[in-house]
Amino acid sequence: MSQAMEAVRPFERPAVFRQPGSFLYADNCRALQDAARRGEVDLTAWTRGSYPGQSLGEGVPGICTVGSWDARTPQTWGLARHCNEGVKLAYVARGSLALDVDGERFEVAQGQFMTIRPWQLHAIGDPHVGPNRLIWTILDVGVRRPNESWHVPDWLIFSRGEAEELARLLTQNDRPVWDAGTDCAQAFEALPRILAGRTPQEGETRLKVALNALFLSVLERIRDHAPTLDPVLSTSQHTVDVFLRRLAFSLSHGWTLDTMAQECGLSRTQFAGYCRRLTNMTPMQYLQHLRLEEAMRLLRGAEMRSVTDIAFACGFNSSQYFANAFRRRFGHPPKSELATRAGVKVAAAM
């Protein structure tokens, strides 16, 4: 690989499902932490990893974070597009909250809760958070992909049937917003009362009891809504579908057929078969299609960038290979797009 390529591509490779340190799991809680330090929002949380709050230490294994924020005025921050390592449950106790899930926008009103799966790319705020009170928890059940089996921690005392039902309800429908009802709302509201004035060590038992009540209430509430389940959503094909939709966000990564298949936990043959079924292209053809579409978008964009810069940004190993592929796809070289845009700007300035 050329030195120019090394300079353009980040050292940390983005990943869709496997790496919590990838761009989909970016630490975007810093703005929330900064706002809390400035006194603009009240934040109370027990956490592990990079989530803000008091450390849970060894307590309540599987919980990534549990907490609440109280924003009494319009904020200057939001949670940018990201995925979580676990299933996120979050309840709007007051106010409302803008939510984007895989490109679809929702307004979560007071008395509603959201369920976000680990593979769902989501953002909170439009782009900033308004006045609201949010209560949440994130439970890591050992999955990153839709087709994986859940593993609930021992402290969650669900029967095997209940655990399987909750997994089925949350993987075979992708609805993110639900009306909480009285019991579920009370179960969410119990969480910040346990966190207030206690350390994680002092409140661990109370928290486990409250979380059991919460997850049972969520199970019963979703069951009451009787969502239409689609078994396809928990299949390997859906995993590949999610991956292919995310591929556009990581075009500079040096993807191969092997690494794409590994990302989805499938063999090369399985992955290629699902890809062809979904796109009518081989994986590498589809990757090239996305890279060329992105290159055209950048060439026509407002920012003036060189053809070489755009080629590397879109994952091409050389500007010459990019130029040849671009000409075959669009019938003209990429430089002509820059020349056309420059001519339009000159005409507009006259």
C-alpha positions as CSV (number, residue, x, y, z in Angstrom):
1,M,0.0,0.0,0.0
2,S,1.3,3.4,-0.9
3,Q,2.3,6.0,1.7
4,A,-0.5,8.3,0.3
5,M,-3.0,5.6,1.1
6,E,-1.7,5.2,4.6
7,A,-2.0,8.9,5.1
8,V,-5.7,9.0,4.0
9,R,-7.0,5.9,5.7
10,P,-7.4,5.8,9.5
11,F,-5.4,3.4,11.4
12,E,-8.4,2.0,13.2
13,R,-10.5,0.0,10.8
14,P,-14.3,0.5,11.0
15,A,-16.4,-2.6,11.6
16,V,-20.2,-3.1,11.5
17,F,-20.8,-5.8,14.1
18,R,-17.6,-7.0,15.8
19,Q,-15.7,-4.2,17.3
20,P,-17.1,-1.9,20.1
21,G,-14.2,0.4,19.3
22,S,-15.2,0.9,15.7
23,F,-16.9,4.0,14.3
24,L,-20.4,2.6,14.9
25,Y,-19.6,2.4,18.6
26,A,-17.9,5.8,18.8
27,D,-17.7,7.5,22.2
28,N,-20.4,10.2,21.5
29,C,-21.3,10.6,25.2
30,R,-18.7,13.2,25.7
31,A,-21.0,16.1,24.9
32,L,-23.5,14.8,27.4
33,Q,-20.7,14.6,30.1
34,D,-19.6,18.1,29.3
35,A,-23.1,19.4,29.6
36,A,-23.5,17.7,32.9
37,R,-20.2,19.2,34.2
38,R,-21.5,22.7,33.1
39,G,-24.7,22.1,35.0
40,E,-26.9,22.2,31.9
41,V,-28.3,18.7,32.5
42,D,-28.6,16.5,35.5
43,L,-26.9,13.1,34.8
44,T,-27.0,10.1,37.1
45,A,-25.7,6.7,35.9
46,W,-23.9,3.5,36.9
47,T,-21.9,2.2,34.0
48,R,-19.0,0.2,32.7
49,G,-16.7,0.8,29.7
50,S,-16.8,4.2,28.1
51,Y,-20.3,5.2,29.2
52,P,-20.5,8.1,31.6
53,G,-21.3,7.6,35.3
54,Q,-20.1,5.7,38.4
55,S,-18.4,2.4,37.6
56,L,-20.4,-0.7,38.2
57,G,-17.2,-2.7,38.8
58,E,-18.0,-6.4,38.9
59,G,-21.6,-5.8,39.9
60,V,-24.7,-6.6,37.7
61,P,-22.8,-8.3,34.9
62,G,-24.2,-7.6,31.4
63,I,-25.4,-4.1,32.2
64,C,-23.5,-1.6,30.1
65,T,-25.2,1.4,31.6
66,V,-28.3,2.4,33.7
67,G,-29.2,5.9,34.5
68,S,-31.2,9.1,33.7
69,W,-30.7,12.6,32.5
70,D,-32.9,15.6,33.2
71,A,-32.6,18.4,30.7
72,R,-34.7,21.3,31.7
73,T,-33.8,23.6,28.9
74,P,-33.0,23.1,25.2
75,Q,-29.5,21.6,24.9
76,T,-26.6,22.2,22.5
77,W,-25.8,18.5,22.2
78,G,-27.3,15.2,20.9
79,L,-26.2,11.6,20.6
80,A,-24.8,11.2,17.1
81,R,-25.5,8.1,15.0
82,H,-24.2,5.0,16.7
83,C,-24.8,1.4,17.8
84,N,-24.7,0.0,21.3
85,E,-23.2,-3.2,22.6
86,G,-26.5,-4.4,24.0
87,V,-30.3,-3.9,23.9
88,K,-31.2,-0.3,24.8
89,L,-34.4,0.4,26.7
90,A,-35.1,4.1,27.3
91,Y,-38.2,5.8,28.6
92,V,-39.2,9.4,28.1
93,A,-40.6,10.4,31.5
94,R,-41.1,14.1,30.6
95,G,-41.0,16.1,27.4
96,S,-40.2,14.5,24.1
97,L,-37.2,13.2,22.2
98,A,-36.3,13.0,18.5
99,L,-35.1,9.6,17.5
100,D,-33.6,8.4,14.2
101,V,-33.3,4.6,13.7
102,D,-31.7,3.4,10.5
103,G,-32.7,6.6,8.7
104,E,-36.4,6.7,9.9
105,R,-37.4,9.5,12.2
106,F,-39.6,9.1,15.3
107,E,-40.8,11.6,18.0
108,V,-40.8,9.7,21.3
109,A,-43.4,11.4,23.5
110,Q,-43.8,11.5,27.3
111,G,-44.9,8.0,28.4
112,Q,-43.3,6.1,25.6
113,F,-40.2,3.9,25.6
114,M,-37.8,2.8,22.9
115,T,-36.2,-0.6,22.2
116,I,-33.0,-0.4,20.2
117,R,-31.3,-3.6,19.1
118,P,-27.4,-3.8,19.0
119,W,-27.4,-3.7,15.1
120,Q,-29.7,-0.7,14.8
121,L,-27.9,2.5,13.9
122,H,-29.6,5.3,15.7
123,A,-29.2,9.0,16.8
124,I,-31.0,11.0,19.6
125,G,-31.7,14.7,19.1
126,D,-32.6,16.7,16.0
127,P,-29.7,17.3,16.1
128,H,-29.9,18.6,19.7
129,V,-31.8,17.3,22.7
130,G,-34.7,19.4,23.9
131,P,-36.1,19.7,27.4
132,N,-36.9,16.1,28.6
133,R,-36.2,13.5,31.2
134,L,-34.9,10.2,30.0
135,I,-34.4,6.9,31.9
136,W,-32.4,4.1,30.3
137,T,-30.6,0.8,30.6
138,I,-28.5,-1.2,28.1
139,L,-28.2,-5.0,28.6
140,D,-25.5,-6.9,26.7
141,V,-27.0,-10.3,25.8
142,G,-23.9,-11.4,23.9
143,V,-25.2,-10.5,20.4
144,R,-24.1,-8.1,17.7
145,R,-25.9,-9.6,14.7
146,P,-29.6,-10.3,14.2
147,N,-29.1,-14.1,13.7
148,E,-27.2,-14.7,17.0
149,S,-28.6,-16.4,20.1
150,W,-29.2,-14.4,23.2
151,H,-27.5,-15.2,26.5
152,V,-29.1,-13.5,29.5
153,P,-27.2,-13.1,32.8
154,D,-27.9,-15.3,35.7
155,W,-29.4,-12.5,37.8
156,L,-32.2,-12.1,35.3
157,I,-34.5,-14.7,36.7
158,F,-36.6,-15.2,33.6
159,S,-37.7,-18.7,32.8
160,R,-36.2,-20.2,29.7
161,G,-39.5,-19.7,27.8
162,E,-39.7,-16.0,28.9
163,A,-36.2,-15.3,27.9
164,E,-36.7,-16.9,24.5
165,E,-40.0,-15.0,24.0
166,L,-38.3,-11.6,24.8
167,A,-35.5,-12.4,22.4
168,R,-38.1,-13.4,19.7
169,L,-40.2,-10.3,20.3
170,L,-37.2,-8.0,20.0
171,T,-35.4,-9.7,17.0
172,Q,-38.4,-10.6,14.8
173,N,-39.8,-7.1,14.8
174,D,-37.9,-3.9,14.4
175,R,-40.4,-1.4,15.9
176,P,-38.5,1.0,18.1
177,V,-41.2,3.0,20.0
178,W,-43.9,1.8,22.3
179,D,-46.5,3.2,24.7
180,A,-45.3,2.3,28.2
181,G,-48.6,2.0,30.2
182,T,-48.7,2.4,34.0
183,D,-46.7,-0.7,35.1
184,C,-43.9,-0.3,32.6
185,A,-43.6,3.4,33.4
186,Q,-43.4,2.7,37.1
187,A,-40.7,0.0,36.5
188,F,-38.6,2.6,34.6
189,E,-39.1,5.3,37.2
190,A,-37.8,2.9,40.0
191,L,-34.3,2.9,38.4
192,P,-33.2,6.5,39.2
193,R,-34.6,6.3,42.7
194,I,-32.2,3.4,43.4
195,L,-29.2,5.2,41.9
196,A,-29.8,8.4,43.8
197,G,-27.5,8.7,46.9
198,R,-26.1,5.2,46.7
199,T,-23.0,3.7,45.3
200,P,-23.2,0.7,42.9
201,Q,-22.0,-1.6,45.7
202,E,-24.7,-0.4,48.1
203,G,-27.5,-0.6,45.5
204,E,-26.6,-3.7,43.5
205,T,-29.3,-6.0,44.9
206,R,-32.0,-3.4,44.6
207,L,-30.9,-2.7,41.1
208,K,-31.1,-6.4,40.1
209,V,-34.6,-6.6,41.5
210,A,-35.7,-3.5,39.7
211,L,-34.2,-4.6,36.4
212,N,-36.0,-7.9,36.7
213,A,-39.2,-6.0,37.2
214,L,-38.4,-3.7,34.3
215,F,-37.6,-6.5,31.7
216,L,-40.7,-8.4,32.8
217,S,-42.8,-5.3,32.3
218,V,-41.3,-4.6,28.9
219,L,-42.0,-8.3,27.9
220,E,-45.6,-8.0,29.0
221,R,-46.1,-4.6,27.4
222,I,-44.7,-5.6,24.0
223,R,-46.7,-8.8,24.2
224,D,-49.8,-6.7,24.8
225,H,-49.1,-4.7,21.7
226,A,-49.1,-8.0,19.7
227,P,-46.6,-6.9,17.1
228,T,-46.5,-8.8,13.8
229,L,-43.3,-10.9,13.9
230,D,-41.2,-11.6,10.8
231,P,-38.8,-14.6,11.3
232,V,-36.7,-13.3,8.4
233,L,-35.5,-10.5,10.7
234,S,-33.6,-13.0,12.8
235,T,-31.9,-14.8,9.9
236,S,-28.5,-14.8,8.4
237,Q,-29.9,-13.1,5.3
238,H,-31.1,-10.2,7.4
239,T,-27.6,-10.0,9.0
240,V,-26.2,-9.6,5.5
241,D,-28.8,-7.1,4.6
242,V,-27.9,-4.9,7.6
243,F,-24.2,-5.3,6.8
244,L,-24.7,-4.2,3.1
245,R,-26.7,-1.2,4.2
246,R,-23.9,-0.2,6.6
247,L,-21.2,-0.8,4.0
248,A,-21.7,2.7,2.6
249,F,-20.4,4.1,5.9
250,S,-17.1,2.3,5.7
251,L,-16.0,2.4,2.1
252,S,-12.4,3.3,2.9
253,H,-12.0,0.0,4.7
254,G,-9.9,-2.6,2.8
255,W,-12.8,-5.0,2.5
256,T,-12.3,-8.5,0.9
257,L,-14.8,-11.3,0.4
258,D,-13.2,-13.0,3.4
259,T,-13.5,-10.0,5.8
260,M,-17.0,-9.2,4.7
261,A,-18.1,-12.8,5.3
262,Q,-16.3,-12.9,8.7
263,E,-18.0,-9.7,9.7
264,C,-21.4,-11.4,9.2
265,G,-20.2,-14.7,10.9
266,L,-20.7,-16.6,7.6
267,S,-18.7,-18.7,5.2
268,R,-17.6,-17.0,1.9
269,T,-20.1,-19.1,0.0
270,Q,-23.0,-18.3,2.3
271,F,-22.2,-14.6,2.4
272,A,-21.8,-14.4,-1.4
273,G,-25.1,-16.2,-1.9
274,Y,-27.1,-13.9,0.3
275,C,-25.4,-10.8,-1.2
276,R,-26.4,-11.9,-4.7
277,R,-29.9,-12.7,-3.6
278,L,-30.3,-9.2,-2.1
279,T,-28.4,-7.1,-4.7
280,N,-28.1,-9.3,-7.8
281,M,-24.3,-8.6,-7.6
282,T,-21.3,-10.4,-6.2
283,P,-20.0,-8.8,-2.9
284,M,-17.1,-7.1,-4.7
285,Q,-19.3,-5.8,-7.5
286,Y,-21.7,-4.3,-4.9
287,L,-18.8,-2.8,-3.0
288,Q,-17.4,-1.2,-6.2
289,H,-20.9,0.0,-7.0
290,L,-21.2,1.8,-3.6
291,R,-17.7,3.3,-4.0
292,L,-18.4,4.7,-7.4
293,E,-21.7,6.2,-6.2
294,E,-20.0,7.8,-3.3
295,A,-17.2,9.1,-5.6
296,M,-19.8,10.7,-7.9
297,R,-21.5,12.3,-4.9
298,L,-18.2,13.7,-3.7
299,L,-17.2,15.0,-7.1
300,R,-20.5,16.9,-7.4
301,G,-20.4,18.1,-3.8
302,A,-19.6,21.6,-2.5
303,E,-16.1,20.7,-1.2
304,M,-13.4,21.0,-3.8
305,R,-11.2,17.8,-3.6
306,S,-8.8,16.3,-6.0
307,V,-9.6,13.1,-7.9
308,T,-6.8,11.3,-6.0
309,D,-8.2,12.3,-2.6
310,I,-11.7,11.2,-3.6
311,A,-10.4,7.9,-4.9
312,F,-8.6,7.0,-1.7
313,A,-11.5,8.3,0.5
314,C,-13.8,5.8,-1.3
315,G,-11.4,2.9,-0.9
316,F,-9.7,2.7,-4.2
317,N,-6.0,1.7,-4.1
318,S,-4.9,3.9,-6.9
319,S,-6.3,7.0,-8.7
320,Q,-5.7,5.3,-12.1
321,Y,-7.7,2.2,-11.2
322,F,-10.4,4.6,-9.9
323,A,-10.4,6.6,-13.1
324,N,-10.8,3.5,-15.3
325,A,-13.6,2.1,-13.2
326,F,-15.4,5.5,-13.1
327,R,-15.1,5.8,-16.9
328,R,-16.5,2.3,-17.4
329,R,-19.4,3.0,-15.1
330,F,-20.4,6.6,-16.1
331,G,-18.9,6.9,-19.6
332,H,-16.5,9.8,-18.8
333,P,-13.5,10.4,-16.6
334,P,-13.9,11.7,-13.1
335,K,-11.9,14.9,-14.0
336,S,-14.7,15.9,-16.4
337,E,-17.1,16.1,-13.3
338,L,-14.6,18.5,-11.7
339,A,-14.3,20.5,-14.9
340,T,-18.1,20.7,-15.3
341,R,-18.6,21.9,-11.7
342,A,-15.8,24.5,-12.1
343,G,-17.5,25.8,-15.2
344,V,-20.8,26.1,-13.5
345,K,-19.2,28.1,-10.6
346,V,-17.5,30.4,-13.1
347,A,-20.8,31.0,-14.9
348,A,-22.6,31.7,-11.7
349,A,-20.0,34.2,-10.6
350,M,-20.3,36.2,-13.9
